[in-house]
């Protein structure tokens, strides 16, 4: 049976459709399009909101690149939804299936990077001797560079996996995907470790706050976001490390509900958690912060300049 299928695949040539089950499976018009349409609207609103906030902040000198990052993530997800809708109308189009899978797997890495940046800021503010340590700072930078490497590897081997029926190449591609997702799972473990260090260690005499709101509020927001990131990466890692099953006999974790609830649903929770709590204000730090004390000192300098500009504008208007 499998031999005849491979013969048929060879006759049509690459790219070759996957023969193993995947989370969400092949989309259908009646089951998938209504759900995808809802998520498409949610991601669209998220993209518009994040870009609007980013532009308003940029115009008043309030640089917060995390909003831009979340906008980019929402745009990638919009493209994922569009590709899945089109794939629904053309279920035998292998190229559409590959493109949809690639964008679905790669987009969430932006959120992982944003959450790690915010966790680093909390650790630097609460435990400056640890957070501003040069070794740790370099390690965090290397971990971010690792995300870029993962993107390149997953993209390359996903494409290679569809260009051949060679068992060895497909096995290597599977292990590259497994290793990449294991790395992302370990990466997402860094944020709760940073939060635990900031909460459990004795208060540092040089600790400071940054942005708006209390440090406790920041820890709660990031703790919730970290939980969902860890759940998503853990679920994906578990699925990939499980024994591959044929598309005709998927496992319970390949059901469509798991795609829309665990993967896309939890992502939406993170997007709107950041938007509703105005994380662009709570997690903002002044540009050029490089050492302990910069978060609060530079923040005071920025507010002083803004207050003077506002006072000058009011004097001009009164004249």
C-alpha angles and dihedrals in degrees: 000000000000090000092055090047092052089048089054090048091051090051092057093041130214143005092060123202118242115258095200129084120261133192108277093014122214110338122242129203099240098041105033110031096064091049094044091049091056093050091044090059092046092051091045092053089046092052094048092046095049094046092047091051092045093052094046091050092046093054091058095044095259101135113195112160094182089076089054089048092052089048090054090049092051091049091052089051092049088056090048091054093047092049091049091050091050090045088054090060091045104036095169095052102112095188092056090049091052094047092048091050093048095052091043092055100041105041099073092060088080090062091049090054093047093050091050091052091052091048090052090054092053092049092048091050098045100033106024095171090059102030095050094043107130093225093053092045090053091046091054090049090050090050090054090049086052089061089058090050090050091051091052094046096046092046094047097046094041088058092042089051091059096045097064142032092211108133094214094054092047091049091051090048091052093051092047089054091047093049092046093051091046088055091051090050091053089045090056090052089066094071097057089045090054090047092050091050091050091049104038104038118086113271112273113231089225095051117131142178128239138195118006129318131028126309089240090060091050091051092050093049093048092043091057092046091047092051092055093044090050091048093050094047092043092051093049092046092050092050093050094046092050118094108278113252128204117261089243092059109038124179125243091261090058091064118121091243090065091054095050097037106037104026107029097021096054090046090056090051090056093047095052093038088061093043098047094045091046093233087181087072100034097049100035117125127185118265115260097031106156107149145030112297096025093103095061101028095049090042089057091048091052092049091048092053092047092049091051092049091050091048091049091050092051091050091051091049092050090052 
